[in-house]
Amino acid sequence: MASTAAGVVLIVAAVAGQSLLGLFGITMASFKVGGAILILLLAISMMHGTQSAEKQTPDEAREAESKESIAVVPLAIPLLSGPGAISTIIIYATARSSLGHLAAIVACGALVAFVTWVALRVATPVSRWLGKTGVNIATRLMGLLLAAVAVAVEIFTSGIVVLLPGLK
């Protein structure tokens, strides 16, 4: 259920994200800068092995304890499809030049939901096999990869150059 909800959130963001930004008067350049900062902060917190504020607030954690199912909130939103994922998919979806590009982005959202479902299915045995230290090392490596791929930096620079044209 959590992976399905996350997939739906990502697909809706891909299809309706640009319209929602326009409704609130947010330019794509500003959104790129803000989204890139979120992604970079997530990568940095992963490398330091700390919990990101994006993950879950103490109030959300207390509320989750009293719920029968935590699949949609807080697992799907904001843990699996949080601000970083939503920002990224909106940014890439708005670069579309055709309906085929949008279809590819939507397919990526569905693929992410499927891969998440598989990952959740194998998480417990893999976690037992890796142990606490192994999980911490894997988290830091994923944060390093996220930062090294320079997704955040590329998105940031493409947005800041539009906002501050003198930087070109």
C-alpha positions as CSV (number, residue, x, y, z in Angstrom):
1,M,0.0,0.0,0.0
2,A,2.8,2.4,0.9
3,S,4.6,1.9,-2.5
4,T,1.4,2.3,-4.4
5,A,0.6,5.5,-2.6
6,A,4.1,6.8,-3.2
7,G,3.8,5.9,-6.9
8,V,0.4,7.8,-7.1
9,V,1.9,10.9,-5.5
10,L,4.9,10.9,-7.9
11,I,2.7,10.3,-11.0
12,V,0.2,13.1,-9.9
13,A,3.2,15.4,-9.3
14,A,4.6,14.6,-12.8
15,V,1.2,15.3,-14.4
16,A,-0.1,18.2,-12.4
17,G,3.0,19.7,-10.8
18,Q,3.6,22.5,-13.2
19,S,0.0,23.6,-13.1
20,L,0.1,23.6,-9.3
21,L,3.2,25.8,-9.3
22,G,1.5,28.2,-11.8
23,L,-1.5,28.3,-9.5
24,F,0.6,29.6,-6.7
25,G,2.8,31.8,-8.9
26,I,6.0,29.9,-8.4
27,T,8.4,30.0,-11.2
28,M,10.2,26.9,-12.4
29,A,13.6,28.6,-11.7
30,S,12.7,29.3,-8.1
31,F,11.3,25.8,-7.7
32,K,14.5,24.3,-9.1
33,V,16.6,26.2,-6.6
34,G,14.4,25.2,-3.6
35,G,14.1,21.6,-4.8
36,A,17.9,21.3,-5.3
37,I,18.6,22.7,-1.8
38,L,16.2,20.0,-0.4
39,I,18.0,17.2,-2.3
40,L,21.4,18.4,-1.3
41,L,20.4,18.7,2.4
42,L,19.0,15.1,2.2
43,A,22.3,13.9,0.7
44,I,24.3,15.7,3.4
45,S,22.2,14.3,6.2
46,M,22.6,10.8,4.8
47,M,26.4,11.2,4.6
48,H,26.4,12.3,8.2
49,G,24.2,9.5,9.3
50,T,21.6,11.8,10.8
51,Q,17.8,11.8,10.3
52,S,16.7,14.5,7.9
53,A,13.9,16.8,9.1
54,E,12.2,15.8,5.9
55,K,11.7,12.3,7.2
56,Q,9.3,12.7,10.1
57,T,8.5,15.2,12.8
58,P,8.1,14.1,16.5
59,D,4.3,14.9,16.2
60,E,4.0,12.7,13.1
61,A,5.8,9.9,14.9
62,R,3.4,10.1,17.9
63,E,0.4,10.1,15.6
64,A,1.7,7.1,13.7
65,E,1.9,5.1,16.9
66,S,-1.8,5.5,17.4
67,K,-2.8,4.6,13.8
68,E,-3.9,1.2,12.6
69,S,-2.0,1.7,9.3
70,I,1.0,3.9,8.7
71,A,1.2,2.9,5.0
72,V,0.1,6.3,3.5
73,V,1.1,8.7,6.3
74,P,4.0,8.8,7.3
75,L,5.4,5.9,5.2
76,A,4.4,6.9,1.7
77,I,4.2,10.6,2.4
78,P,6.7,12.1,3.4
79,L,9.2,9.1,3.8
80,L,9.0,7.5,0.4
81,S,7.7,10.4,-1.7
82,G,8.8,13.5,0.2
83,P,9.7,17.0,-0.9
84,G,12.9,15.9,-2.6
85,A,11.3,13.2,-4.7
86,I,8.3,15.4,-5.6
87,S,10.6,18.3,-6.5
88,T,12.7,16.1,-8.7
89,I,9.9,14.6,-10.6
90,I,8.2,17.9,-11.2
91,I,11.4,19.5,-12.5
92,Y,12.1,16.6,-14.9
93,A,8.4,16.5,-16.0
94,T,8.3,20.2,-16.8
95,A,11.3,19.7,-19.2
96,R,9.0,17.7,-21.4
97,S,8.8,18.6,-25.0
98,S,6.3,16.0,-25.9
99,L,3.7,13.7,-24.5
100,G,6.1,10.8,-24.9
101,H,8.5,12.5,-22.4
102,L,5.7,12.9,-19.9
103,A,4.8,9.2,-20.4
104,A,8.4,8.3,-19.7
105,I,8.4,10.3,-16.5
106,V,5.1,8.7,-15.4
107,A,6.6,5.3,-16.2
108,C,9.6,6.2,-14.1
109,G,7.2,7.0,-11.2
110,A,5.6,3.6,-11.6
111,L,9.0,1.9,-11.8
112,V,10.0,3.7,-8.6
113,A,6.9,2.4,-6.9
114,F,7.6,-1.2,-8.0
115,V,11.3,-1.0,-6.9
116,T,10.1,0.4,-3.6
117,W,7.7,-2.5,-3.2
118,V,10.5,-5.0,-3.8
119,A,12.9,-3.1,-1.5
120,L,10.3,-3.1,1.3
121,R,9.8,-6.8,0.8
122,V,13.5,-7.6,1.2
123,A,14.3,-4.9,3.7
124,T,14.1,-7.1,6.9
125,P,16.3,-9.9,5.7
126,V,18.8,-7.6,4.1
127,S,18.9,-5.4,7.3
128,R,19.5,-8.5,9.4
129,W,22.3,-9.6,7.1
130,L,24.0,-6.2,7.0
131,G,23.5,-5.4,10.7
132,K,23.3,-1.9,12.1
133,T,26.8,-1.0,11.0
134,G,26.2,-2.2,7.5
135,V,23.0,-0.3,7.2
136,N,24.8,2.9,8.4
137,I,27.5,2.4,5.9
138,A,25.0,1.8,3.1
139,T,23.1,4.9,4.1
140,R,26.3,7.1,4.0
141,L,27.3,5.6,0.6
142,M,23.9,6.3,-0.9
143,G,24.1,9.9,0.4
144,L,27.5,10.2,-1.2
145,L,26.2,8.9,-4.4
146,L,23.3,11.2,-4.4
147,A,25.6,14.2,-3.9
148,A,28.2,12.9,-6.3
149,V,25.7,12.4,-9.1
150,A,25.4,16.2,-8.8
151,V,21.7,16.1,-9.4
152,A,21.2,18.7,-6.8
153,V,24.0,20.9,-8.0
154,E,22.9,20.7,-11.7
155,I,19.3,21.5,-10.8
156,F,20.4,24.4,-8.5
157,T,22.7,25.9,-11.2
158,S,20.0,25.7,-13.9
159,G,17.6,27.5,-11.7
160,I,20.0,30.1,-10.3
161,V,21.2,31.1,-13.8
162,V,17.6,32.0,-14.7
163,L,17.1,33.9,-11.5
164,L,20.4,35.7,-11.7
165,P,21.3,36.0,-15.4
166,G,24.5,37.9,-14.6
167,L,26.1,34.6,-13.4
168,K,26.3,33.2,-16.9
